[in-house]
Amino acid sequence: MKSILKKKAILFVCKGNSGRSQMAEAFLNNLSKKIEATSAGIEPDTEIHPWTIKVMEEVGIEINKRKPRKLTEDMMENSEKIILLDSSLLKEILPKYLPKTEVWEIEKLLGKSLEEVRKIRDEIKEKVVELLRRY
């Protein structure tokens, strides 16, 4: 009988799931075959931010067909690690999931220039690469 190894699951969470967490999910899924990333938002927007799509296309990752998702308890339960993109989201995480929660302080995209969004993208990629080194 064949043994099926389940991929490790990592959940990225931000407020709207239209920028930072989408980038983190896309980078992790693009860079790793042994970890499966997903992302969600506390209050999901209706669409992915256009600059998120643009800056990810610039590095060869297409996310234009993705839609923001709402964070659910099921998502938290089924994730080995929950990564919040800023500490203001800690109050939204149920206490029982805090031991598997990590916070990355990544600036929000709201009101940022395209160049600033590129810098945020690059910072997220660096954090994802660092995360992969730990796994």
C-alpha positions as CSV (number, residue, x, y, z in Angstrom):
1,M,0.0,0.0,0.0
2,K,1.3,3.4,-0.9
3,S,1.9,5.9,1.8
4,I,0.5,9.4,1.2
5,L,2.4,12.2,2.9
6,K,0.2,15.2,3.6
7,K,1.8,18.6,2.7
8,K,2.4,21.0,5.6
9,A,-0.2,23.7,5.5
10,I,0.6,27.4,6.2
11,L,-2.1,30.1,6.4
12,F,-1.3,33.7,5.7
13,V,-3.8,36.2,7.1
14,C,-4.2,39.9,6.6
15,K,-7.3,42.2,6.8
16,G,-8.6,42.2,3.2
17,N,-6.8,39.2,1.6
18,S,-6.3,41.4,-1.5
19,G,-2.6,42.2,-1.2
20,R,0.0,41.0,1.3
21,S,-1.4,37.6,2.2
22,Q,-2.1,36.9,-1.5
23,M,1.6,37.7,-2.3
24,A,2.9,35.5,0.5
25,E,0.6,32.6,-0.5
26,A,1.7,32.9,-4.2
27,F,5.4,33.1,-3.3
28,L,5.3,30.1,-1.0
29,N,3.3,27.9,-3.4
30,N,5.7,29.0,-6.2
31,L,8.9,28.2,-4.2
32,S,7.9,25.0,-2.4
33,K,6.4,21.7,-3.4
34,K,6.4,20.3,0.2
35,I,4.4,23.1,1.8
36,E,0.9,24.2,0.8
37,A,0.0,27.8,1.5
38,T,-3.4,29.4,1.6
39,S,-4.5,32.9,2.6
40,A,-7.5,34.6,4.0
41,G,-8.7,37.9,5.3
42,I,-10.5,39.0,8.4
43,E,-12.7,41.3,6.3
44,P,-12.0,40.2,2.7
45,D,-12.2,42.7,-0.1
46,T,-14.1,41.9,-3.2
47,E,-11.1,41.8,-5.6
48,I,-7.4,41.4,-5.5
49,H,-5.7,44.9,-5.5
50,P,-4.6,45.7,-9.1
51,W,-1.1,46.6,-8.0
52,T,-0.8,43.3,-6.2
53,I,-1.5,41.6,-9.6
54,K,0.9,43.9,-11.4
55,V,3.9,43.5,-9.0
56,M,3.5,39.7,-8.9
57,E,3.3,39.6,-12.7
58,E,6.6,41.5,-12.8
59,V,8.2,38.5,-11.0
60,G,6.5,35.9,-13.2
61,I,3.6,34.9,-10.9
62,E,0.0,35.2,-12.1
63,I,-2.6,35.7,-9.5
64,N,-5.2,37.7,-11.5
65,K,-7.8,34.9,-11.3
66,R,-7.7,34.6,-7.5
67,K,-10.4,36.0,-5.2
68,P,-10.1,37.2,-1.6
69,R,-11.3,34.6,1.0
70,K,-12.7,35.0,4.5
71,L,-10.8,33.5,7.4
72,T,-12.6,30.6,8.9
73,E,-11.9,28.5,12.0
74,D,-11.6,25.5,9.7
75,M,-8.6,27.2,8.0
76,M,-7.0,27.9,11.3
77,E,-7.6,24.3,12.6
78,N,-6.1,22.7,9.5
79,S,-3.0,24.8,9.3
80,E,0.3,23.9,10.9
81,K,1.2,27.6,11.1
82,I,-0.8,30.8,10.9
83,I,1.2,33.8,9.8
84,L,-0.4,37.2,10.5
85,L,0.9,40.0,8.3
86,D,0.7,42.5,11.1
87,S,0.2,42.4,14.9
88,S,-3.2,44.3,14.8
89,L,-4.7,41.0,13.6
90,L,-3.7,39.1,16.8
91,K,-7.0,40.0,18.5
92,E,-8.9,38.2,15.7
93,I,-7.2,34.8,16.4
94,L,-8.8,32.4,18.8
95,P,-6.6,31.8,21.8
96,K,-6.3,28.1,21.1
97,Y,-4.5,28.9,17.8
98,L,-2.1,31.4,19.2
99,P,0.7,28.8,19.9
100,K,0.9,28.2,16.2
101,T,0.7,31.8,15.2
102,E,3.6,34.0,14.0
103,V,3.5,37.7,13.2
104,W,5.2,39.5,10.3
105,E,5.0,43.2,10.5
106,I,4.4,44.0,6.8
107,E,3.1,47.5,5.9
108,K,-0.4,47.6,4.4
109,L,-0.7,48.5,0.7
110,L,-3.4,51.1,1.2
111,G,-2.2,54.5,0.0
112,K,1.1,53.2,-1.2
113,S,2.8,54.1,-4.5
114,L,3.6,51.3,-7.0
115,E,7.2,51.5,-6.1
116,E,6.4,51.1,-2.4
117,V,4.2,48.1,-3.2
118,R,7.2,46.5,-5.1
119,K,9.3,47.0,-1.9
120,I,6.6,45.3,0.2
121,R,6.4,42.5,-2.4
122,D,10.2,42.0,-2.1
123,E,10.0,42.0,1.7
124,I,7.3,39.4,1.7
125,K,9.4,37.2,-0.7
126,E,12.4,37.5,1.7
127,K,10.2,36.5,4.6
128,V,8.8,33.5,2.7
129,V,12.3,32.3,1.7
130,E,13.4,32.6,5.4
131,L,10.3,30.6,6.4
132,L,11.2,27.9,3.9
133,R,14.7,27.6,5.4
134,R,13.1,26.7,8.7
135,Y,11.1,23.9,7.1
